[in-house]
Amino acid sequence: MNNFNYRNGELLIESINVSDIAKKIKTPFYCYSLNHLKEQYTKLDKSIELEDYEICFSIKSNSNQSIIKTFSKLGSGADVVSIGELKRALKAGIPSKKIVFSGVGKTSEEIEYAIKNDILMFNVESISELKKISQISKDLNIKSNISLRINPDISAGGNEKISTGKAQDKFGIDWKSTIESYDFAASLPGIKIIGIDFHIGSQINEIKPFEESLDLLVGIISELRKKGHDIKVFDIGGGLGVQYHQKEKPLDIKKYGKLLSEKLGEIECKIIIEPGRFLTANSAILVTKIIYIKNTETNNFLIVDAAMNDFIRPTLYGSYHEIITINEDKKGNLSNYDIVGPVCETGDYFGKKIPIGKVDEEDLLAIKSVGAYGSVLSSNYNTRASINEILVNNDEFEIIRDRIEDEELINRDKIPDWI
Ligand SMILES: Cc1ncc(COP(=O)(O)O)c(C=O)c1O
C-alpha cells in the first residue's frame, strides 16, 4: 500500500499522522487516501491501449460518493447493481450514458428508473429479465439498450463465494444458448441489442481466466454478427486482483492491458471494464483502538473497538488483512495475537496469530487493504453505530461519511400501541 508509511515512528496516511486524525475522530473509522485512488485509476487507464474503452467503476466495492466522484472526475463511468447505487452514481456526477446496470434481480421499479434516467445499457442476466425490460420499455414507448451477460463456465480460481462465471452460478446466460437468446431478444418490441457482457468473479490474479473468457466471447461475437446482431459494446467485467498479503502476487496490470490489445484490438467494439477492488482495495485502512488485552492459556487476544459489523471480510471470506500498530516503535518483540472485536460471535475476528510488538490498552492499530468490500458490507449488528469514513488529501482530511449513532438506530424502531 503506497501512501501509508511510517515516518519518525508514526504511521502516516499521505502526510498526516493517523494518530492525529484519531485525536479528532472517534475510533473505529475508515481512512482513505485520495491520491491512492487516483493513482490506481491512472495506472489502469495507462495500461489500456485500446482506441475506444470506458472504465466503469464497480460501485458495489465502495459506494461512498466522494470516492465515486474522485473517479468520475478522472473520466470514469459506473457499473451499478441496484437503484440505490444508480442514484449514488448520478448524484456523484457520473453521466447517465456512462452507466451500465448489472445484477440478476432487477425489479420493475429499478428498470423503469434506469430507463427514465437514460443509462447506457442493461446487462441482462436471464430471459425473464429480458421480457420484463421489453414490456416496461414498450409501455414507455421506447426501446432499451441491452447486452446479455454470458456465463462462460470458466473458473476464476480463488474464493468460491466471489466466483461468478461457472455454469452452476446464478449469474448470466449459459454460453451455449447465446445465439438463441440473442435471436429471442431481437424479436422483442422493447429491446435494442447493443452489446455483450461477462464477469467471471473477483480477486483474479491470473491472466488465464480472462484470456479464456475473451477467446470464447470474441468467437461468440463473430457468430452473432454473422446472424445480423449488431454488437457494438463488449463489457468485459471486473475482477482484477490486488495484493493483500506481502507474499501474494497480484494481477500484472501491464500484462492485462497487453492481453486486451491482443484480443480486442481489432474487434470494433467499445470495450467496457468494470473494476472495483483494483481501484479501491488498497486505498484505505480501518483504524481501531485496543480496548483490552486478554491472555488465556491458549491464546493472546487483543480486543479492539472495531468488530465484524464494521468489517466482515475476514470472517465472511476467510480473507487475510495485514494488521499493524500505528506506532512503529511497538513493532519490536513480536507476540502472536488474535485480533478480535466486541461482537458476541466467535467469528468476530480480523486476524489470528498476528505478530504484533509490545502494545498497551488504548493503543491504535490499522487493519490494511479495507477499501473494497469494507464499509459497503458493514451492518449495525449488536446495535453498533455506523462508523465514520475519512478521506485524506496530502495534509488535509475530511469526514466523507458521518457516523450513525446508536440512538438514531434505536429511534427507527416503532412499537405499536397494541403490544
Ligand atoms: C457484474 C460485476 N462487475 C464488476 C464487479 C467488480 O468486481 P471487482 O471488484 O473484483 O473488480 C463485480 C463484483 O463482483 C460484479 O458483480
The ligand as an ORCA input file, in Angstrom:
! r2SCAN-3c Opt
* xyz 0 1
  C     -21.053     -7.535    -12.512
  C     -19.863     -7.145    -11.724
  N     -18.982     -6.287    -12.287
  C     -17.880     -5.879    -11.611
  C     -17.614     -6.339    -10.342
  C     -16.386     -5.842     -9.646
  O     -15.502     -6.832     -9.327
  P     -14.091     -6.458     -8.730
  O     -14.303     -5.641     -7.535
  O     -13.454     -7.755     -8.429
  O     -13.354     -5.711     -9.812
  C     -18.487     -7.243     -9.726
  C     -18.206     -7.802     -8.392
  O     -18.056     -8.971     -8.207
  C     -19.656     -7.650    -10.437
  O     -20.547     -8.477     -9.882
*
